[in-house]
Amino acid sequence: MDIGITLGYVMKQSNAKTSIDFQTAVGLCRDAGFEYIDYTGDFRREDWEAEALRQREILDSAGVTVEQTHLPFNRYCSYTDDEFAVYTRRALELSRIFGARYVVVHADEYRTAGRYDVDEILAFTREYLSPSVDFCERNGMTLAVENVFEDGSRRWPQVDGKSRFTSRIEELIAVADMFDTPNVRCCWDFGHGRCQYGDDAPKALAALGDRVVCTHTHDNYYEKDLHLIPFFGASDWQENMRVLRECGYHGKLTLELVYGALPKALLPDMLRTAYHSAQILTEMFDN
């Protein structure tokens, strides 16, 4: 099984005013063994398209492939409604430019306000996702709906313990299946699964079966979404890999590291460790 990593994390730089430049970050990943990355590009730039074309040339020269991207999400109201619509369209175009195979999306944009009616939320979610589904179908990409978890956000009050759609596996399955197309599948986020289901996360993964086409692979403990390198938390990776194999999984393991930033001098060692951890996971998967 091939291994990928989120490039955005590598571009961060601890205690520095500027980030590591794109070409250097790509080279660091390639030197550590990563041939695939999770990268969306900066959809907020005015020159977003020209910059993406420049970056695509760098990727091609380095022999690194963008396997998956991630559409923006607005659960925490980071953007205005108009900005969110524009940025989503740009992120889809960036996915096309980079030649991504999978476009990961959160399907939790419904806002609870005293009610949590699954049929109502599904109808809302169909309308919200349909333009992205159509775009992916036209451009040979797969929209991968990601499992999330109840985060206790104060913005959206819980109704019977629910405020975040697709935190429950049956909701995720309903979204993946309602479009009745192979261009809508699932991204399994191992860390989110553990936050929501604890030690029963592999059972939830098993319920998705062959709907899973890509991953966000990271670890945690204390039920916190920490995005750690595998084996740095409390996940049962042997069981996770066994279930993933039984799902008939044919995709890649993509490490989704998010929080914090390392000094540039530490990045080569960290990336080699991260790659080695994923190699051990692939051995568990194979055996």
N, C-alpha and C positions, 0 to 999 in steps of 0.2 A: 504494500500500500504506500502511495506517495504521501509526502508531508508538505504542508504549507504553514505560513505564519502571517499575522497581520503586520503589514509594513508600517502603518501609522505609528505603532508603538516604537518601532526601531528608529523612526525619524525624530522622536522626542529626545531632548538632551537635558540632563539634570544640571541645575544651577547655571543655565545659559539662556541668553535672551533670544537666541535664534535656534531653530531646529536643524538637525542634520539634513543636508541636501539630499534630494531624491536619488541621484545617481550613487552617492556614497552608501546610502541605506540599502539600495538594491544590491550593491557589491558586497556589503557585509552579510546580507542574507545568503547570497550565492556562495560566498566563501565558507559559510557554515554548513552548506549542503542543501539549502532550500531552493528548489526550482519553481515553487508555486507560492503565490502570495494572495492574501485577502487585501484588496485595496480599491477604494472608490474614487479617490481624487477629490480636489477641493471644489465642490459645486457652488461655493459662495463667491469665488473669484469672478471678476468681470470677464477675464480672458480664459475662462475655464476650459473651453474647447481647444484653443491653441496650446494651452499648457498640457492638456491630456495627450494631444498628438505628439508633442515633444517627448513626454514621458513614455509613450508607447515605443518610440524609436529606441530609447534607452533600454527598456525592457527587452525588446527584440535583440538588441546587440548583446545583452548580458545573458540571453537564453533563459529568462525568467518569465513565467506566465501568470497572468492574473486569473486565478481559478474562480474566485467569487468576489462579489462586491456586497455592499450593504446600503439599502435605501435609508434616507434620514427618517427619524421617527420624532413624534412631537408630543409624547405623553407628558413630558415635563415642561411643555410650552416654551421651548427654546426659540421658536420662530413664530411670526404672525401667520395667520392662515394663508395669506397670499404668498409669503415667502416659502412656506412649507410646500405649497403646490408647485412653485417654480423650481425649488431645489430638488423635489422628487423627479420632475421631468428631466432636469439636468443630470441627476445621478443615473437615470436610466440610459441617457445618451452616453454618459461616461462609461457605463458598463459595456455598451456596444463598441465604443472606441477601443477599449482595452481587450475586447474579445472574451469577456467573462463567460463562463459556462453557467454559473448560478448567480442569481440576484437575491440576496437574503432580505426579508422584510418582516417587521413586526406587524401583527394584525390586531393591535390593541388600541386603536385610535378612538374607539367608542368611549364617550364620557358618561360615567354613571351619574345619575341625579335622582336618587330615590327609587330606582327600579333597575332590575337586571333580568331582562327578558331575552333569552337566548335566541329566539326566532327573530326578534327585532334587531338584535346585535348582528346576527348573521346577515340580515338584509342590508344593514348599514355597511358591513364589512365587504359584502359582494360589490356594492356600489363604489366603495373606496378603492378596492383592489383591482377592479375590472380594467381600468386603463393600463395598469402595470402588467396585468396578465396579457392583454392584447399586444402590448409592446414586446414582451418577451416572446410570444408566439411568432410575431412577425420577424424577429431577429434571431431566432434559433437559441434562445436562452430559456432557462427554467427559473421561475419565481419560487423561492424556497421559504416557506413560512416557518418562522423560528418559534420554538417553545419559550415562553417567558414564565414569570413567577409573581405571585402576589407580593408587591413591594411595600405595601402599607402607605402609599403616597397620600399625603393629607389633602392634595388637590381634589382627589376623586373618592368620595366616601364609599365605604364598602356596604353592600347590600347582601345580607346573609353570608358575610365573609368573602364576598366577591366584588372586585372592582376592575380587575384586569383580565380581559378576554384572552383566551388561549393559554392561560395559566394551567388549565385543566386539559388533560390529554384528549378527552372526547370533543372538546371545542376545537382543538388543533386539527383533529381528524376531520371534523365537519367542514372546516375551511378548506383543507387540502382537497377534499372530495367534491365539494359543491360545484367546482368549475368543470369537472369531468374532462380533464385534459392532462396529458403527461407533462405539460409545461408548468404545472403547479404541484409542487411536492413539499417536503419538509427539510429544514435544517435542524439537527439535534444539537442543542447547546448543553453540554455535559454539566457545566456549572449551574446553569439555570435549573436544570433537572434536579440537581441535588438540593438547591435552595427550596424548591417546591415540594419534592417528594422524599428528601432525606435518603436513607439507605434503600428505599424502594424505587429510586430513580431508574434502575435497569428494567424494572417491570413496566414502567411507563414507556421507556424506549421500545421494549418488545411489542407493545400495543401498536406502535406506529408501523412496524414491519418494514416492508420495502418502500414505504413512502419517503424514507430518509435517504437523501441524495448527497448531503454535504454536512459538515460538522463545524461547531465551535468547540474546540477542545481545550479545557482548562480546569483547574482544581480549586477547591476551597475548603474551609472548615468553619465551625460555629454557625453554619447556615448563612454565611455572608458571601456575596457575589464578588469574590476577590480576584478572579482571573489569574490564578497562579499557574506556574509550570506544572504539568502533571507530576504527581508523587510529592509535591510540596504541600498538599492538603490531605484530606481524609477520604477521598473517593476510593471505591473498590474498583480499581482499573482492570483487574483480571475479569471480574464479572461484567463490567461495561464492555470489554472487548469481546467476550464470549457472546453476549446478547447482540452486539452490533454485527458480528459474523452471522449469527442465526437469522438476523433480519435480511440477509442476502446483500449486505452493503458492498458497493463497488466503487465508492468515492474515495476521497482523500481525508487525512487527518489534518485539519487546519488549526494550529494553535492560535487562540484569541487572547493575547496578552493586552491589557488595557491600561491599568492604573500605574501611576508612578513613572519615573524615568531614571535611566542609569547614566552615569558619566560615560562618555564615548569610549574611554579606555577599557571599560568593563564589558562593553557590548559583544566583542568577539567571543569571550569566554561564556557569557550568558547565552548567546545564540547557539554555540556548540553544545552546551548543556541542554538547552531546550530541544535541539534537534535529536540529541541522544535519547532524551526522555521519550520523544515520539517514536524513535526507532524501537525502543523497548515495547511500546504499545503495539506497534505493528507486529512484533514477534509474538506477543500475547494473542493478537488477532489471528495470526496464521496458525498458531499451535493450540 
